[in-house]
Amino acid sequence: MTPGQLRHIGLVACSRAKAASAMPARQLYVSPLFRAASSYAESRYGHGPWFILSPLRGVADPDAGLAPYDLSLRQLSPKRREA
């Protein structure tokens, strides 16, 4: 990439529905909407620059190992979501 070029990345919101055990983030979230959005992100961006917005991790790499947790983006205050 040369200076001045725009770089596009994909951001996919996590989901409340999660698998029962730790696994890569791309597999942890199991809602139909997350599956559709992550499939689109993978087809658009490949295994490159797309990330998952997580209230626990902030911006998570899809291949990062995550354990299930009980927190959603909607539970965060607007200030915390913005941060």
PyRosetta script that sets phi, psi and omega in degrees:
from pyrosetta import init, pose_from_sequence

init()
pose = pose_from_sequence("MTPGQLRHIGLVACSRAKAASAMPARQLYVSPLFRAASSYAESRYGHGPWFILSPLRGVADPDAGLAPYDLSLRQLSPKRREA")
pose.set_psi(1, 135.0)
pose.set_omega(1, 179.9)
pose.set_phi(2, -95.2)
pose.set_psi(2, 156.9)
pose.set_omega(2, 178.2)
pose.set_phi(3, -56.2)
pose.set_psi(3, 139.6)
pose.set_omega(3, 178.5)
pose.set_phi(4, 91.6)
pose.set_psi(4, -12.5)
pose.set_omega(4, 176.9)
pose.set_phi(5, -78.4)
pose.set_psi(5, 143.2)
pose.set_omega(5, 175.6)
pose.set_phi(6, -80.4)
pose.set_psi(6, 143.4)
pose.set_omega(6, 174.8)
pose.set_phi(7, -115.6)
pose.set_psi(7, 127.3)
pose.set_omega(7, -179.7)
pose.set_phi(8, -101.3)
pose.set_psi(8, 136.4)
pose.set_omega(8, 174.3)
pose.set_phi(9, -129.2)
pose.set_psi(9, 154.6)
pose.set_omega(9, 177.1)
pose.set_phi(10, -100.1)
pose.set_psi(10, 140.6)
pose.set_omega(10, 175.7)
pose.set_phi(11, -124.6)
pose.set_psi(11, 126.7)
pose.set_omega(11, 179.9)
pose.set_phi(12, -121.4)
pose.set_psi(12, 128.1)
pose.set_omega(12, 177.9)
pose.set_phi(13, -72.3)
pose.set_psi(13, 142.2)
pose.set_omega(13, 176.4)
pose.set_phi(14, -67.0)
pose.set_psi(14, 179.8)
pose.set_omega(14, 176.4)
pose.set_phi(15, -129.5)
pose.set_psi(15, 160.6)
pose.set_omega(15, 177.9)
pose.set_phi(16, -70.0)
pose.set_psi(16, -36.1)
pose.set_omega(16, -179.8)
pose.set_phi(17, -74.5)
pose.set_psi(17, 124.2)
pose.set_omega(17, -177.9)
pose.set_phi(18, -133.4)
pose.set_psi(18, 157.0)
pose.set_omega(18, 173.9)
pose.set_phi(19, -66.6)
pose.set_psi(19, 168.1)
pose.set_omega(19, -174.5)
pose.set_phi(20, -84.8)
pose.set_psi(20, -12.3)
pose.set_omega(20, -177.9)
pose.set_phi(21, -137.4)
pose.set_psi(21, 167.8)
pose.set_omega(21, -178.6)
pose.set_phi(22, -65.1)
pose.set_psi(22, 141.8)
pose.set_omega(22, 178.0)
pose.set_phi(23, -167.8)
pose.set_psi(23, 175.8)
pose.set_omega(23, 176.8)
pose.set_phi(24, -57.5)
pose.set_psi(24, 144.1)
pose.set_omega(24, -175.6)
pose.set_phi(25, -54.7)
pose.set_psi(25, -36.7)
pose.set_omega(25, -179.3)
pose.set_phi(26, -62.2)
pose.set_psi(26, -20.7)
pose.set_omega(26, 179.9)
pose.set_phi(27, -105.7)
pose.set_psi(27, -18.0)
pose.set_omega(27, -176.4)
pose.set_phi(28, -65.9)
pose.set_psi(28, -43.1)
pose.set_omega(28, -176.5)
pose.set_phi(29, -84.5)
pose.set_psi(29, 127.5)
pose.set_omega(29, -169.2)
pose.set_phi(30, -119.1)
pose.set_psi(30, 7.2)
pose.set_omega(30, -179.8)
pose.set_phi(31, -70.0)
pose.set_psi(31, 150.4)
pose.set_omega(31, 177.7)
pose.set_phi(32, -58.2)
pose.set_psi(32, -38.4)
pose.set_omega(32, 179.6)
pose.set_phi(33, -65.7)
pose.set_psi(33, -43.6)
pose.set_omega(33, 178.0)
pose.set_phi(34, -62.6)
pose.set_psi(34, -44.1)
pose.set_omega(34, 180.0)
pose.set_phi(35, -59.0)
pose.set_psi(35, -43.6)
pose.set_omega(35, 179.8)
pose.set_phi(36, -65.8)
pose.set_psi(36, -45.3)
pose.set_omega(36, -178.6)
pose.set_phi(37, -66.0)
pose.set_psi(37, -40.9)
pose.set_omega(37, -179.6)
pose.set_phi(38, -71.5)
pose.set_psi(38, -33.7)
pose.set_omega(38, 175.2)
pose.set_phi(39, -63.0)
pose.set_psi(39, -42.8)
pose.set_omega(39, 177.1)
pose.set_phi(40, -62.2)
pose.set_psi(40, -46.4)
pose.set_omega(40, -178.9)
pose.set_phi(41, -60.5)
pose.set_psi(41, -42.5)
pose.set_omega(41, 178.8)
pose.set_phi(42, -64.5)
pose.set_psi(42, -40.6)
pose.set_omega(42, -179.9)
pose.set_phi(43, -70.7)
pose.set_psi(43, -32.3)
pose.set_omega(43, -178.4)
pose.set_phi(44, -81.3)
pose.set_psi(44, -40.5)
pose.set_omega(44, -172.6)
pose.set_phi(45, -115.1)
pose.set_psi(45, -3.0)
pose.set_omega(45, -177.6)
pose.set_phi(46, 64.5)
pose.set_psi(46, -151.7)
pose.set_omega(46, 177.2)
pose.set_phi(47, -87.4)
pose.set_psi(47, 15.7)
pose.set_omega(47, -179.1)
pose.set_phi(48, -86.1)
pose.set_psi(48, -129.0)
pose.set_omega(48, -166.9)
pose.set_phi(49, -81.3)
pose.set_psi(49, 74.6)
pose.set_omega(49, 165.9)
pose.set_phi(50, -136.1)
pose.set_psi(50, 147.9)
pose.set_omega(50, -172.8)
pose.set_phi(51, -138.7)
pose.set_psi(51, 164.8)
pose.set_omega(51, 179.9)
pose.set_phi(52, -110.0)
pose.set_psi(52, 128.8)
pose.set_omega(52, 175.9)
pose.set_phi(53, -81.9)
pose.set_psi(53, 118.0)
pose.set_omega(53, -175.8)
pose.set_phi(54, -126.1)
pose.set_psi(54, 133.7)
pose.set_omega(54, 177.9)
pose.set_phi(55, -68.6)
pose.set_psi(55, -19.7)
pose.set_omega(55, -179.5)
pose.set_phi(56, -86.8)
pose.set_psi(56, -43.0)
pose.set_omega(56, -174.5)
pose.set_phi(57, -106.2)
pose.set_psi(57, -10.6)
pose.set_omega(57, -173.2)
pose.set_phi(58, 83.2)
pose.set_psi(58, -106.2)
pose.set_omega(58, 176.7)
pose.set_phi(59, -107.5)
pose.set_psi(59, 115.7)
pose.set_omega(59, -175.5)
pose.set_phi(60, -107.0)
pose.set_psi(60, 137.2)
pose.set_omega(60, 172.3)
pose.set_phi(61, -67.8)
pose.set_psi(61, 135.9)
pose.set_omega(61, -178.9)
pose.set_phi(62, -58.4)
pose.set_psi(62, -24.5)
pose.set_omega(62, -179.2)
pose.set_phi(63, -93.2)
pose.set_psi(63, -3.0)
pose.set_omega(63, 179.5)
pose.set_phi(64, -69.4)
pose.set_psi(64, 136.2)
pose.set_omega(64, 176.8)
pose.set_phi(65, -72.3)
pose.set_psi(65, 130.2)
pose.set_omega(65, 178.3)
pose.set_phi(66, -133.2)
pose.set_psi(66, 142.7)
pose.set_omega(66, 172.8)
pose.set_phi(67, -93.9)
pose.set_psi(67, 152.7)
pose.set_omega(67, 177.8)
pose.set_phi(68, -61.1)
pose.set_psi(68, 148.5)
pose.set_omega(68, 179.7)
pose.set_phi(69, -146.9)
pose.set_psi(69, 162.0)
pose.set_omega(69, -177.2)
pose.set_phi(70, -111.8)
pose.set_psi(70, 75.7)
pose.set_omega(70, 178.7)
pose.set_phi(71, -156.5)
pose.set_psi(71, 138.2)
pose.set_omega(71, 178.1)
pose.set_phi(72, -125.7)
pose.set_psi(72, 162.6)
pose.set_omega(72, 178.8)
pose.set_phi(73, -60.1)
pose.set_psi(73, -33.3)
pose.set_omega(73, -179.6)
pose.set_phi(74, -67.0)
pose.set_psi(74, -21.6)
pose.set_omega(74, 179.4)
pose.set_phi(75, -79.8)
pose.set_psi(75, -14.3)
pose.set_omega(75, -179.6)
pose.set_phi(76, -81.9)
pose.set_psi(76, 150.3)
pose.set_omega(76, 175.0)
pose.set_phi(77, -67.8)
pose.set_psi(77, 157.6)
pose.set_omega(77, 177.0)
pose.set_phi(78, -54.4)
pose.set_psi(78, -37.6)
pose.set_omega(78, -179.5)
pose.set_phi(79, -64.4)
pose.set_psi(79, -43.2)
pose.set_omega(79, 179.7)
pose.set_phi(80, -69.1)
pose.set_psi(80, -37.7)
pose.set_omega(80, 177.3)
pose.set_phi(81, -62.3)
pose.set_psi(81, -42.2)
pose.set_omega(81, -179.3)
pose.set_phi(82, -65.1)
pose.set_psi(82, -39.6)
pose.set_omega(82, 179.8)
pose.set_phi(83, -63.6)
pose.dump_pdb("model.pdb")
